């Protein structure tokens, strides 16, 4: 991220200020640290953290796919760094009343912004069996989606699913009935279902690509964009957006010519995502799935030089 005194950073998912606590002081009194988050409780916590730092800050309660509007509203002269730390935060998981954890009793909620209407319980109650299976397969990559969806629909005929442990126990019992091969020793059997419901409730994947494009557009030449993702669905979107913005065609194979409009405005600084090391995972097991990708916004002359010499829109 190359933080330095006087720079302006935007934390598109500031959460509970885990990154802000480290980055903001490095910008100094002449810099500026801006943060966006959907969770009002997280924003208030971040406000307290940043008030103890020497760097000025601004915060907004909003979705990250509206960051361009806030950049304009704040009248930022330039942006030297933009950070996305995707997915749910540890404090949200650890608080049972937020309904993200399949290991604690709480309401089947999963809303990052408690002011929005739809909850995970609403989806589990309203969607039919086919819709549920499709949701679990698309957002959770759950191979046993139809079996789980059928179990949910049968269970709610008796009583609506309202709590996290009700759903978690139902999935565990459903998959256990298949014998030893029905359960994974690596992850809890409800992991993918909870992931799928959370992503659907918060529309996380729908908002990601537009938000990344806005970030690329708002970044100043030489500025850096860093994205932390935690599962393949997120990482695939980040990889594609980075590839397209670095001049790589993302059209389906076999087309006679490129039609995706790829142009080179980014230089990818991480050819392969940075992963957590053994020591870090030992200290923080939740870091085991983290993947970090970083890119630099190219000055206009570098982008033009590439387009002239290599033809960024050509099929690779």
ABEGO torsion letter per residue (X at the ends): XGBBBGBBBBBABAEAGAAAAAAAAAAEAABBBBBBBABAAAAAAAAAAAAABABBBBBBBBBAAAAAAAAAAAGBABBABBBBBBEBBAAAAABAAAGABAABBBBBBGBABAABABBAAAAAAABBAAAAAAAAAAAAGBAAAAAAAAAAAAAAAABBBABAAAAAAAAAAAAAAAEAAABBAABBAAAAAAAAAAAAAAGAAAAAAAAAAAAAAABBBGBBBBBBBABAAAAAAAAAAAAAAAGBBABBBGBABBAAGBBBABBBABABBBBBBAAAAAABAAAAABBBBBBBBBBAAAAAAAAAAAGAABBX
